[in-house]
Amino acid sequence: VSNHDLSNLQLHFASVGRSNSEEGSNGFVDRYKRKYGDTPTKMATRGFDLTMDTVLRLVTSSSLYTSVKDDELTEYVENKF
């Protein structure tokens, strides 16, 4: 299946192109280090980003579907949606 055909499906997925240190310190990583004594794994960070995106979309729009359809790209600690 070509990338062009896949892009026409307009699916949403998390990107994995940014490291924790790319933009300096951030609140999530700092709090995670204080609580657990280590940097968060990619899966912990992805879980945080996904939860944050979902919650913010639910409280700022009439439905999750509408927020995904109408809103622009969102970006959190490591992921873009």
VEXDRENBA-279922 format. One record per residue: residue number from 1; residue in one letter; z, x, y of N, C-alpha, C, O, CB in turn. Coordinates in Angstrom, 2 decimals. Atoms other than C-alpha are relative to their C-alpha. Glycine has a CB too. Layout:
residues N
<guti resi="NUM" resn="A" n_c3="Z" n_c1="X" n_c2="Y" ca_c3="Z" ca_c1="X" ca_c2="Y" c_c3="Z" c_c1="X" c_c2="Y" o_c3="Z" o_c1="X" o_c2="Y" cb_c3="Z" cb_c1="X" cb_c2="Y"/>
...
END
This chain:
residues 81
<guti resi="1" resn="V" n_c3="0.00" n_c1="0.86" n_c2="-1.17" ca_c3="0.00" ca_c1="0.00" ca_c2="0.00" c_c3="0.00" c_c1="0.91" c_c2="1.23" o_c3="0.80" o_c1="1.84" o_c2="1.32" cb_c3="1.24" cb_c1="-0.98" cb_c2="0.00"/>
<guti resi="2" resn="S" n_c3="0.10" n_c1="-0.85" n_c2="-1.19" ca_c3="-0.98" ca_c1="1.49" ca_c2="3.35" c_c3="1.14" c_c1="-0.29" c_c2="0.98" o_c3="1.72" o_c1="-1.37" o_c2="0.98" cb_c3="-1.36" cb_c1="-0.20" cb_c2="0.70"/>
<guti resi="3" resn="N" n_c3="-1.03" n_c1="0.20" n_c2="-1.03" ca_c3="1.49" ca_c1="2.00" ca_c2="6.20" c_c3="-0.42" c_c1="-1.08" c_c2="0.99" o_c3="0.42" o_c1="-1.80" o_c2="1.52" cb_c3="0.27" cb_c1="1.32" cb_c2="0.75"/>
<guti resi="4" resn="H" n_c3="0.50" n_c1="1.04" n_c2="-0.91" ca_c3="-0.71" ca_c1="-0.22" ca_c2="8.34" c_c3="0.33" c_c1="-1.39" c_c2="-0.55" o_c3="0.82" o_c1="-2.26" o_c2="0.18" cb_c3="-1.54" cb_c1="0.15" cb_c2="0.21"/>
<guti resi="5" resn="D" n_c3="-0.32" n_c1="1.29" n_c2="0.63" ca_c3="-0.32" ca_c1="-3.12" ca_c2="5.87" c_c3="1.50" c_c1="-0.27" c_c2="0.03" o_c3="1.94" o_c1="-1.39" o_c2="0.27" cb_c3="-0.52" cb_c1="-0.04" cb_c2="-1.44"/>
<guti resi="6" resn="L" n_c3="-1.45" n_c1="0.16" n_c2="-0.03" ca_c3="3.43" ca_c1="-2.51" ca_c2="5.67" c_c3="0.49" c_c1="-0.35" c_c2="1.40" o_c3="1.39" o_c1="-1.17" o_c2="1.56" cb_c3="0.69" cb_c1="1.27" cb_c2="-0.50"/>
<guti resi="7" resn="S" n_c3="-0.44" n_c1="0.29" n_c2="-1.37" ca_c3="3.77" ca_c1="-2.52" ca_c2="9.46" c_c3="-0.34" c_c1="-1.42" c_c2="0.42" o_c3="0.35" o_c1="-2.00" o_c2="1.25" cb_c3="-0.63" cb_c1="0.99" cb_c2="0.98"/>
<guti resi="8" resn="N" n_c3="0.37" n_c1="1.39" n_c2="-0.32" ca_c3="2.02" ca_c1="-5.89" ca_c2="9.63" c_c3="1.01" c_c1="-1.01" c_c2="-0.53" o_c3="1.02" o_c1="-2.15" o_c2="-0.09" cb_c3="-1.37" cb_c1="-0.31" cb_c2="-0.56"/>
<guti resi="9" resn="L" n_c3="-1.03" n_c1="0.89" n_c2="0.52" ca_c3="4.90" ca_c1="-7.38" ca_c2="7.62" c_c3="1.14" c_c1="-0.19" c_c2="1.00" o_c3="1.90" o_c1="-1.15" o_c2="0.89" cb_c3="0.56" cb_c1="0.56" cb_c2="-1.32"/>
<guti resi="10" resn="Q" n_c3="-1.02" n_c1="0.05" n_c2="-1.05" ca_c3="7.18" ca_c1="-6.73" ca_c2="10.64" c_c3="1.41" c_c1="-0.09" c_c2="-0.57" o_c3="2.22" o_c1="-0.90" o_c2="-0.12" cb_c3="-0.26" cb_c1="-1.17" cb_c2="0.91"/>
<guti resi="11" resn="L" n_c3="-1.33" n_c1="-0.06" n_c2="0.58" ca_c3="10.21" ca_c1="-5.92" ca_c2="8.50" c_c3="0.91" c_c1="0.86" c_c2="0.87" o_c3="0.43" o_c1="1.72" o_c2="1.61" cb_c3="-0.06" cb_c1="0.55" cb_c2="-1.45"/>
<guti resi="12" resn="H" n_c3="-0.98" n_c1="-0.82" n_c2="-0.70" ca_c3="13.40" ca_c1="-4.47" ca_c2="10.00" c_c3="0.69" c_c1="0.88" c_c2="-1.02" o_c3="1.02" o_c1="0.44" o_c2="-2.12" cb_c3="1.03" cb_c1="-0.88" cb_c2="0.76"/>
<guti resi="13" resn="F" n_c3="-0.68" n_c1="-0.94" n_c2="0.87" ca_c3="14.99" ca_c1="-1.40" ca_c2="8.48" c_c3="0.71" c_c1="1.03" c_c2="0.87" o_c3="0.37" o_c1="1.22" o_c2="2.03" cb_c3="-0.99" cb_c1="0.69" cb_c2="-0.98"/>
<guti resi="14" resn="A" n_c3="-0.75" n_c1="-1.02" n_c2="-0.73" ca_c3="17.43" ca_c1="1.28" ca_c2="9.50" c_c3="-0.76" c_c1="1.32" c_c2="-0.03" o_c3="-1.27" o_c1="1.72" o_c2="-1.07" cb_c3="1.41" cb_c1="0.19" cb_c2="-0.59"/>
<guti resi="15" resn="S" n_c3="0.60" n_c1="-1.33" n_c2="-0.03" ca_c3="15.99" ca_c1="4.59" ca_c2="10.65" c_c3="1.09" c_c1="1.02" c_c2="-0.33" o_c3="2.28" o_c1="0.72" o_c2="-0.21" cb_c3="-0.66" cb_c1="0.30" cb_c2="1.39"/>
<guti resi="16" resn="V" n_c3="-0.98" n_c1="-1.03" n_c2="0.34" ca_c3="17.67" ca_c1="7.82" ca_c2="9.58" c_c3="-0.37" c_c1="1.32" c_c2="0.68" o_c3="-0.31" o_c1="2.38" o_c2="0.06" cb_c3="0.09" cb_c1="0.19" cb_c2="-1.53"/>
<guti resi="17" resn="G" n_c3="0.52" n_c1="-1.19" n_c2="-0.65" ca_c3="16.39" ca_c1="10.26" ca_c2="12.17" c_c3="0.90" c_c1="0.66" c_c2="1.03" o_c3="0.40" o_c1="1.47" o_c2="1.81" cb_c3="-1.23" cb_c1="-0.34" cb_c2="0.63"/>
<guti resi="18" resn="R" n_c3="-0.85" n_c1="-0.57" n_c2="-1.03" ca_c3="19.42" ca_c1="11.20" ca_c2="14.27" c_c3="1.28" c_c1="0.52" c_c2="-0.61" o_c3="1.91" o_c1="-0.17" o_c2="-1.41" cb_c3="0.29" cb_c1="-1.02" cb_c2="1.08"/>
<guti resi="19" resn="S" n_c3="-1.24" n_c1="-0.57" n_c2="0.53" ca_c3="22.36" ca_c1="13.48" ca_c2="13.50" c_c3="1.17" c_c1="-0.40" c_c2="0.88" o_c3="0.99" o_c1="-0.83" o_c2="2.02" cb_c3="-0.10" cb_c1="1.55" cb_c2="-0.10"/>
<guti resi="20" resn="N" n_c3="-1.20" n_c1="0.36" n_c2="-0.75" ca_c3="25.94" ca_c1="12.86" ca_c2="14.59" c_c3="0.19" c_c1="0.83" c_c2="1.25" o_c3="0.73" o_c1="0.34" o_c2="2.24" cb_c3="1.22" cb_c1="0.13" cb_c2="-0.88"/>
<guti resi="21" resn="S" n_c3="-0.25" n_c1="-0.89" n_c2="-1.13" ca_c3="25.94" ca_c1="15.83" ca_c2="16.96" c_c3="-1.12" c_c1="0.00" c_c2="1.02" o_c3="-1.04" o_c1="0.72" o_c2="2.01" cb_c3="0.21" cb_c1="1.40" cb_c2="-0.50"/>
<guti resi="22" resn="E" n_c3="1.16" n_c1="-0.03" n_c2="-0.87" ca_c3="22.62" ca_c1="15.09" ca_c2="18.64" c_c3="0.34" c_c1="-0.35" c_c2="1.45" o_c3="-0.17" o_c1="0.30" o_c2="2.36" cb_c3="-1.05" cb_c1="-0.94" cb_c2="-0.51"/>
<guti resi="23" resn="E" n_c3="-0.32" n_c1="0.41" n_c2="-1.37" ca_c3="24.10" ca_c1="13.35" ca_c2="21.67" c_c3="1.46" c_c1="0.29" c_c2="0.33" o_c3="2.06" o_c1="-0.40" o_c2="1.14" cb_c3="-0.29" cb_c1="-1.48" cb_c2="0.19"/>
<guti resi="24" resn="G" n_c3="-1.38" n_c1="-0.36" n_c2="-0.29" ca_c3="27.49" ca_c1="15.01" ca_c2="21.67" c_c3="0.98" c_c1="-0.93" c_c2="-0.70" o_c3="0.66" o_c1="-1.55" o_c2="-1.71" cb_c3="0.24" cb_c1="-0.02" cb_c2="1.48"/>
<guti resi="25" resn="S" n_c3="-1.07" n_c1="0.77" n_c2="0.61" ca_c3="30.72" ca_c1="13.22" ca_c2="20.93" c_c3="-0.24" c_c1="-1.50" c_c2="0.18" o_c3="-0.78" o_c1="-1.94" o_c2="1.20" cb_c3="1.34" cb_c1="0.39" cb_c2="0.61"/>
<guti resi="26" resn="N" n_c3="0.05" n_c1="1.45" n_c2="-0.14" ca_c3="30.83" ca_c1="9.50" ca_c2="20.26" c_c3="1.26" c_c1="-0.59" c_c2="-0.59" o_c3="1.91" o_c1="0.02" o_c2="-1.44" cb_c3="-1.27" cb_c1="-0.59" cb_c2="-0.68"/>
<guti resi="27" resn="G" n_c3="-1.26" n_c1="0.62" n_c2="0.38" ca_c3="33.70" ca_c1="7.10" ca_c2="19.73" c_c3="0.18" c_c1="-0.22" c_c2="-1.48" o_c3="1.27" o_c1="0.00" o_c2="-2.01" cb_c3="0.14" cb_c1="-1.28" cb_c2="0.69"/>
<guti resi="28" resn="F" n_c3="-0.12" n_c1="0.27" n_c2="1.42" ca_c3="32.95" ca_c1="6.17" ca_c2="16.14" c_c3="0.36" c_c1="1.26" c_c2="-0.77" o_c3="1.29" o_c1="1.26" o_c2="-1.58" cb_c3="-1.29" cb_c1="-0.60" cb_c2="-0.55"/>
<guti resi="29" resn="V" n_c3="-0.24" n_c1="-1.25" n_c2="0.72" ca_c3="32.82" ca_c1="9.76" ca_c2="14.88" c_c3="1.39" c_c1="0.54" c_c2="0.32" o_c3="2.10" o_c1="0.99" o_c2="-0.58" cb_c3="-1.08" cb_c1="1.06" cb_c2="0.35"/>
<guti resi="30" resn="D" n_c3="-1.33" n_c1="-0.49" n_c2="-0.39" ca_c3="35.92" ca_c1="10.75" ca_c2="16.86" c_c3="1.12" c_c1="-0.78" c_c2="-0.68" o_c3="2.05" o_c1="-0.19" o_c2="-1.21" cb_c3="0.16" cb_c1="-0.08" cb_c2="1.51"/>
<guti resi="31" resn="R" n_c3="-1.04" n_c1="0.83" n_c2="0.64" ca_c3="37.98" ca_c1="7.81" ca_c2="15.55" c_c3="0.02" c_c1="0.22" c_c2="-1.51" o_c3="1.08" o_c1="0.26" o_c2="-2.13" cb_c3="-0.22" cb_c1="-1.50" cb_c2="0.31"/>
<guti resi="32" resn="Y" n_c3="0.09" n_c1="-0.22" n_c2="1.45" ca_c3="36.73" ca_c1="8.38" ca_c2="11.99" c_c3="0.67" c_c1="1.32" c_c2="-0.37" o_c3="1.43" o_c1="1.39" o_c2="-1.34" cb_c3="-1.49" cb_c1="-0.01" cb_c2="-0.46"/>
<guti resi="33" resn="K" n_c3="-0.61" n_c1="-1.32" n_c2="0.28" ca_c3="37.72" ca_c1="12.07" ca_c2="12.11" c_c3="1.51" c_c1="-0.06" c_c2="0.12" o_c3="2.22" o_c1="0.51" o_c2="-0.71" cb_c3="-0.56" cb_c1="1.06" cb_c2="0.96"/>
<guti resi="34" resn="R" n_c3="-1.46" n_c1="0.11" n_c2="-0.17" ca_c3="41.20" ca_c1="11.21" ca_c2="13.44" c_c3="0.64" c_c1="-0.75" c_c2="-1.17" o_c3="1.70" o_c1="-0.36" o_c2="-1.65" cb_c3="0.33" cb_c1="-0.72" cb_c2="1.32"/>
<guti resi="35" resn="K" n_c3="-0.59" n_c1="0.82" n_c2="1.06" ca_c3="41.77" ca_c1="8.59" ca_c2="10.76" c_c3="-0.11" c_c1="0.64" c_c2="-1.38" o_c3="0.84" o_c1="0.61" o_c2="-2.16" cb_c3="-0.66" cb_c1="-1.37" cb_c2="-0.02"/>
<guti resi="36" resn="Y" n_c3="0.25" n_c1="-0.49" n_c2="1.35" ca_c3="40.23" ca_c1="10.31" ca_c2="7.72" c_c3="-0.04" c_c1="1.52" c_c2="-0.11" o_c3="-0.12" o_c1="2.05" o_c2="-1.22" cb_c3="-1.28" cb_c1="-0.56" cb_c2="-0.50"/>
<guti resi="37" resn="G" n_c3="-0.03" n_c1="-1.45" n_c2="0.03" ca_c3="40.27" ca_c1="14.00" ca_c2="8.69" c_c3="-1.32" c_c1="0.66" c_c2="-0.36" o_c3="-1.34" o_c1="1.84" o_c2="-0.72" cb_c3="1.03" cb_c1="0.44" cb_c2="-0.95"/>
<guti resi="38" resn="D" n_c3="1.32" n_c1="-0.53" n_c2="0.34" ca_c3="36.54" ca_c1="14.48" ca_c2="8.07" c_c3="-1.06" c_c1="-0.79" c_c2="0.76" o_c3="-0.78" o_c1="-1.87" o_c2="1.27" cb_c3="-0.25" cb_c1="-0.05" cb_c2="-1.54"/>
<guti resi="39" resn="T" n_c3="1.08" n_c1="0.74" n_c2="-0.65" ca_c3="33.19" ca_c1="13.49" ca_c2="9.54" c_c3="-0.48" c_c1="-1.12" c_c2="-0.92" o_c3="-0.41" o_c1="-0.99" o_c2="-2.14" cb_c3="-1.18" cb_c1="0.95" cb_c2="0.37"/>
<guti resi="40" resn="P" n_c3="0.47" n_c1="1.12" n_c2="0.83" ca_c3="31.75" ca_c1="10.17" ca_c2="8.36" c_c3="-1.27" c_c1="0.36" c_c2="-0.77" o_c3="-2.11" o_c1="1.12" o_c2="-0.28" cb_c3="-0.25" cb_c1="-1.23" cb_c2="0.86"/>
<guti resi="41" resn="T" n_c3="1.23" n_c1="-0.18" n_c2="0.77" ca_c3="29.13" ca_c1="10.17" ca_c2="5.62" c_c3="-1.11" c_c1="-0.83" c_c2="0.62" o_c3="-0.85" o_c1="-1.69" o_c2="1.46" cb_c3="0.22" cb_c1="-0.40" cb_c2="-1.50"/>
<guti resi="42" resn="K" n_c3="1.13" n_c1="0.79" n_c2="-0.50" ca_c3="25.66" ca_c1="8.80" ca_c2="6.34" c_c3="0.18" c_c1="-1.48" c_c2="-0.35" o_c3="-0.16" o_c1="-2.35" o_c2="0.45" cb_c3="-1.33" cb_c1="0.53" cb_c2="-0.58"/>
<guti resi="43" resn="M" n_c3="-0.18" n_c1="1.40" n_c2="0.40" ca_c3="26.56" ca_c1="5.64" ca_c2="4.40" c_c3="1.09" c_c1="-0.68" c_c2="0.82" o_c3="0.95" o_c1="-1.86" o_c2="1.16" cb_c3="0.34" cb_c1="-0.08" cb_c2="-1.50"/>
<guti resi="44" resn="A" n_c3="-1.05" n_c1="0.58" n_c2="-0.84" ca_c3="29.78" ca_c1="5.10" ca_c2="6.39" c_c3="-0.55" c_c1="-0.32" c_c2="1.39" o_c3="-0.27" o_c1="-1.37" o_c2="1.96" cb_c3="1.21" cb_c1="0.95" cb_c2="0.11"/>
<guti resi="45" resn="T" n_c3="0.59" n_c1="0.21" n_c2="-1.32" ca_c3="27.86" ca_c1="5.50" ca_c2="9.64" c_c3="-1.02" c_c1="-1.13" c_c2="-0.04" o_c3="-1.07" o_c1="-1.95" o_c2="0.88" cb_c3="-0.67" cb_c1="1.29" cb_c2="0.49"/>
<guti resi="46" resn="R" n_c3="0.99" n_c1="1.08" n_c2="0.12" ca_c3="25.06" ca_c1="3.23" ca_c2="8.45" c_c3="0.70" c_c1="-1.35" c_c2="-0.11" o_c3="0.26" o_c1="-2.33" o_c2="0.48" cb_c3="-0.92" cb_c1="0.24" cb_c2="-1.23"/>
<guti resi="47" resn="G" n_c3="-0.77" n_c1="1.24" n_c2="0.12" ca_c3="27.62" ca_c1="0.59" ca_c2="7.46" c_c3="0.58" c_c1="-0.44" c_c2="1.34" o_c3="0.55" o_c1="-1.62" o_c2="1.67" cb_c3="1.13" cb_c1="0.18" cb_c2="-1.00"/>
<guti resi="48" resn="F" n_c3="-0.52" n_c1="0.31" n_c2="-1.34" ca_c3="29.24" ca_c1="0.80" ca_c2="10.91" c_c3="-1.11" c_c1="-0.54" c_c2="0.88" o_c3="-0.95" o_c1="-1.57" o_c2="1.54" cb_c3="0.64" cb_c1="1.24" cb_c2="0.64"/>
<guti resi="49" resn="D" n_c3="1.12" n_c1="0.42" n_c2="-0.85" ca_c3="25.87" ca_c1="0.53" ca_c2="12.66" c_c3="-0.53" c_c1="-1.38" c_c2="-0.38" o_c3="-0.80" o_c1="-2.20" o_c2="0.49" cb_c3="-1.13" cb_c1="1.02" cb_c2="-0.08"/>
<guti resi="50" resn="L" n_c3="0.51" n_c1="1.29" n_c2="0.46" ca_c3="24.70" ca_c1="-2.39" ca_c2="10.54" c_c3="0.95" c_c1="-1.14" c_c2="0.37" o_c3="0.53" o_c1="-2.20" o_c2="0.83" cb_c3="-0.23" cb_c1="0.02" cb_c2="-1.51"/>
<guti resi="51" resn="T" n_c3="-1.00" n_c1="1.01" n_c2="-0.35" ca_c3="27.95" ca_c1="-4.29" ca_c2="11.06" c_c3="0.01" c_c1="-0.25" c_c2="1.50" o_c3="0.05" o_c1="-1.40" o_c2="1.94" cb_c3="1.39" cb_c1="0.45" cb_c2="-0.48"/>
<guti resi="52" resn="M" n_c3="0.01" n_c1="0.14" n_c2="-1.46" ca_c3="27.92" ca_c1="-3.62" ca_c2="14.81" c_c3="-1.23" c_c1="-0.77" c_c2="0.47" o_c3="-1.13" o_c1="-1.65" o_c2="1.32" cb_c3="0.06" cb_c1="1.38" cb_c2="0.67"/>
<guti resi="53" resn="D" n_c3="1.23" n_c1="0.68" n_c2="-0.39" ca_c3="24.29" ca_c1="-4.74" ca_c2="15.12" c_c3="0.07" c_c1="-1.49" c_c2="-0.33" o_c3="-0.29" o_c1="-2.33" o_c2="0.49" cb_c3="-1.21" cb_c1="0.65" cb_c2="-0.69"/>
<guti resi="54" resn="T" n_c3="-0.07" n_c1="1.40" n_c2="0.43" ca_c3="24.88" ca_c1="-7.95" ca_c2="13.15" c_c3="0.98" c_c1="-0.80" c_c2="0.85" o_c3="0.66" o_c1="-1.90" o_c2="1.30" cb_c3="0.41" cb_c1="-0.08" cb_c2="-1.47"/>
<guti resi="55" resn="V" n_c3="-1.01" n_c1="0.71" n_c2="-0.79" ca_c3="28.06" ca_c1="-8.90" ca_c2="15.02" c_c3="-0.49" c_c1="-0.22" c_c2="1.43" o_c3="-0.36" o_c1="-1.32" o_c2="1.97" cb_c3="1.33" cb_c1="0.79" cb_c2="0.01"/>
<guti resi="56" resn="L" n_c3="0.48" n_c1="0.15" n_c2="-1.38" ca_c3="26.54" ca_c1="-8.24" ca_c2="18.45" c_c3="-1.15" c_c1="-0.99" c_c2="0.10" o_c3="-1.24" o_c1="-1.74" o_c2="1.08" cb_c3="-0.43" cb_c1="1.35" cb_c2="0.56"/>
<guti resi="57" resn="R" n_c3="1.10" n_c1="0.97" n_c2="-0.01" ca_c3="23.41" ca_c1="-10.20" ca_c2="17.58" c_c3="0.53" c_c1="-1.43" c_c2="-0.15" o_c3="0.03" o_c1="-2.35" o_c2="0.49" cb_c3="-1.01" cb_c1="0.32" cb_c2="-1.13"/>
<guti resi="58" resn="L" n_c3="-0.55" n_c1="1.34" n_c2="0.22" ca_c3="25.49" ca_c1="-13.16" ca_c2="16.36" c_c3="0.72" c_c1="-0.54" c_c2="1.24" o_c3="0.66" o_c1="-1.75" o_c2="1.50" cb_c3="0.97" cb_c1="0.02" cb_c2="-1.18"/>
<guti resi="59" resn="V" n_c3="-0.74" n_c1="0.49" n_c2="-1.16" ca_c3="27.62" ca_c1="-13.33" ca_c2="19.52" c_c3="-0.86" c_c1="-0.10" c_c2="1.26" o_c3="-0.42" o_c1="-0.69" o_c2="2.25" cb_c3="1.18" cb_c1="0.91" cb_c2="0.26"/>
<guti resi="60" resn="T" n_c3="0.83" n_c1="0.03" n_c2="-1.20" ca_c3="24.73" ca_c1="-12.89" ca_c2="21.97" c_c3="-1.23" c_c1="-0.89" c_c2="-0.12" o_c3="-2.04" o_c1="-0.95" o_c2="0.80" cb_c3="-0.44" cb_c1="1.38" cb_c2="0.35"/>
<guti resi="61" resn="S" n_c3="1.19" n_c1="0.83" n_c2="0.19" ca_c3="22.17" ca_c1="-15.29" ca_c2="20.53" c_c3="0.38" c_c1="-1.26" c_c2="-0.76" o_c3="1.45" o_c1="-1.35" o_c2="-1.37" cb_c3="-1.10" cb_c1="0.78" cb_c2="-0.74"/>
<guti resi="62" resn="S" n_c3="-0.28" n_c1="1.26" n_c2="0.69" ca_c3="21.94" ca_c1="-18.79" ca_c2="19.11" c_c3="-0.08" c_c1="0.15" c_c2="-1.51" o_c3="0.55" o_c1="-0.62" o_c2="-2.24" cb_c3="-0.98" cb_c1="-1.07" cb_c2="0.46"/>
<guti resi="63" resn="S" n_c3="0.06" n_c1="-0.25" n_c2="1.44" ca_c3="21.04" ca_c1="-17.42" ca_c2="15.67" c_c3="-0.41" c_c1="1.45" c_c2="-0.25" o_c3="-0.98" o_c1="2.10" o_c2="0.63" cb_c3="-0.99" cb_c1="-0.97" cb_c2="-0.69"/>
<guti resi="64" resn="L" n_c3="0.38" n_c1="-1.37" n_c2="0.37" ca_c3="20.54" ca_c1="-14.11" ca_c2="13.88" c_c3="-1.51" c_c1="0.14" c_c2="0.01" o_c3="-2.04" o_c1="1.15" o_c2="0.48" cb_c3="0.57" cb_c1="0.37" cb_c2="-1.38"/>
<guti resi="65" resn="Y" n_c3="1.46" n_c1="-0.04" n_c2="0.02" ca_c3="16.87" ca_c1="-14.93" ca_c2="13.36" c_c3="-0.57" c_c1="0.11" c_c2="1.42" o_c3="-1.47" o_c1="0.92" o_c2="1.67" cb_c3="-0.56" cb_c1="-1.26" cb_c2="-0.69"/>
<guti resi="66" resn="T" n_c3="0.48" n_c1="-0.03" n_c2="-1.38" ca_c3="16.34" ca_c1="-15.59" ca_c2="17.07" c_c3="0.25" c_c1="1.35" c_c2="0.64" o_c3="-0.62" o_c1="1.87" o_c2="1.35" cb_c3="0.68" cb_c1="-1.10" cb_c2="0.82"/>
<guti resi="67" resn="S" n_c3="-0.32" n_c1="-1.29" n_c2="-0.62" ca_c3="18.07" ca_c1="-12.38" ca_c2="18.10" c_c3="-0.92" c_c1="1.11" c_c2="-0.51" o_c3="-1.31" o_c1="1.98" o_c2="0.26" cb_c3="1.45" cb_c1="0.37" cb_c2="-0.27"/>
<guti resi="68" resn="V" n_c3="0.90" n_c1="-1.01" n_c2="0.56" ca_c3="15.90" ca_c1="-10.30" ca_c2="15.76" c_c3="-1.42" c_c1="-0.21" c_c2="0.53" o_c3="-2.13" o_c1="0.74" o_c2="0.83" cb_c3="0.01" cb_c1="-0.04" cb_c2="-1.54"/>
<guti resi="69" resn="K" n_c3="1.35" n_c1="0.33" n_c2="-0.45" ca_c3="12.74" ca_c1="-12.09" ca_c2="16.85" c_c3="-0.20" c_c1="0.31" c_c2="1.48" o_c3="-1.24" o_c1="0.83" o_c2="1.87" cb_c3="-0.30" cb_c1="-1.47" cb_c2="-0.27"/>
<guti resi="70" resn="D" n_c3="0.15" n_c1="-0.09" n_c2="-1.45" ca_c3="13.38" ca_c1="-12.02" ca_c2="20.60" c_c3="0.51" c_c1="1.29" c_c2="0.63" o_c3="-0.05" o_c1="1.74" o_c2="1.63" cb_c3="0.70" cb_c1="-1.14" cb_c2="0.63"/>
<guti resi="71" resn="D" n_c3="-0.62" n_c1="-1.17" n_c2="-0.64" ca_c3="15.54" ca_c1="-8.97" ca_c2="21.32" c_c3="-0.77" c_c1="1.28" c_c2="-0.29" o_c3="-1.52" o_c1="1.39" o_c2="-1.26" cb_c3="1.43" cb_c1="0.15" cb_c2="-0.47"/>
<guti resi="72" resn="E" n_c3="0.63" n_c1="-1.29" n_c2="0.16" ca_c3="14.35" ca_c1="-5.45" ca_c2="21.76" c_c3="0.75" c_c1="0.83" c_c2="-1.03" o_c3="1.73" o_c1="0.38" o_c2="-1.62" cb_c3="-0.06" cb_c1="0.74" cb_c2="1.34"/>
<guti resi="73" resn="L" n_c3="-0.60" n_c1="-0.96" n_c2="0.92" ca_c3="15.22" ca_c1="-2.47" ca_c2="19.61" c_c3="1.45" c_c1="0.27" c_c2="0.38" o_c3="1.77" o_c1="0.42" o_c2="1.56" cb_c3="-0.80" cb_c1="1.31" cb_c2="-0.01"/>
<guti resi="74" resn="T" n_c3="-1.39" n_c1="-0.38" n_c2="-0.24" ca_c3="18.93" ca_c1="-1.78" ca_c2="19.24" c_c3="0.23" c_c1="1.36" c_c2="-0.64" o_c3="-0.40" o_c1="1.69" o_c2="-1.64" cb_c3="0.99" cb_c1="-1.07" cb_c2="-0.56"/>
<guti resi="75" resn="E" n_c3="-0.26" n_c1="-1.35" n_c2="0.50" ca_c3="20.33" ca_c1="1.71" ca_c2="18.68" c_c3="1.49" c_c1="0.25" c_c2="0.05" o_c3="2.14" o_c1="-0.04" o_c2="1.06" cb_c3="-0.77" cb_c1="1.07" cb_c2="0.82"/>
<guti resi="76" resn="Y" n_c3="-1.43" n_c1="-0.25" n_c2="0.08" ca_c3="23.80" ca_c1="2.76" ca_c2="17.58" c_c3="0.25" c_c1="1.47" c_c2="-0.32" o_c3="-0.48" o_c1="2.32" o_c2="0.18" cb_c3="0.66" cb_c1="-0.90" cb_c2="-1.05"/>
<guti resi="77" resn="V" n_c3="-0.38" n_c1="-1.38" n_c2="0.25" ca_c3="25.42" ca_c1="5.93" ca_c2="16.19" c_c3="-1.15" c_c1="0.79" c_c2="-0.62" o_c3="-1.52" o_c1="1.84" o_c2="-0.09" cb_c3="1.21" cb_c1="0.05" cb_c2="-0.92"/>
<guti resi="78" resn="E" n_c3="1.08" n_c1="-0.72" n_c2="0.67" ca_c3="22.62" ca_c1="6.96" ca_c2="13.81" c_c3="-1.23" c_c1="-0.85" c_c2="-0.25" o_c3="-2.29" o_c1="-0.31" o_c2="-0.58" cb_c3="0.49" cb_c1="0.53" cb_c2="-1.31"/>
<guti resi="79" resn="N" n_c3="1.07" n_c1="0.89" n_c2="0.43" ca_c3="20.40" ca_c1="3.93" ca_c2="13.28" c_c3="-0.57" c_c1="-0.83" c_c2="1.13" o_c3="0.11" o_c1="-1.15" o_c2="2.11" cb_c3="0.49" cb_c1="-0.90" cb_c2="-1.10"/>
<guti resi="80" resn="K" n_c3="0.68" n_c1="0.92" n_c2="-0.92" ca_c3="17.88" ca_c1="1.83" ca_c2="15.17" c_c3="-0.42" c_c1="-1.22" c_c2="-0.81" o_c3="-0.85" o_c1="-1.09" o_c2="-1.96" cb_c3="-1.24" cb_c1="0.68" cb_c2="0.71"/>
<guti resi="81" resn="F" n_c3="0.39" n_c1="1.22" n_c2="0.69" ca_c3="17.18" ca_c1="-1.78" ca_c2="14.27" c_c3="-0.99" c_c1="-0.77" c_c2="0.84" o_c3="-1.45" o_c1="-1.83" o_c2="0.44" cb_c3="1.22" cb_c1="-0.87" cb_c2="-0.33"/>
END
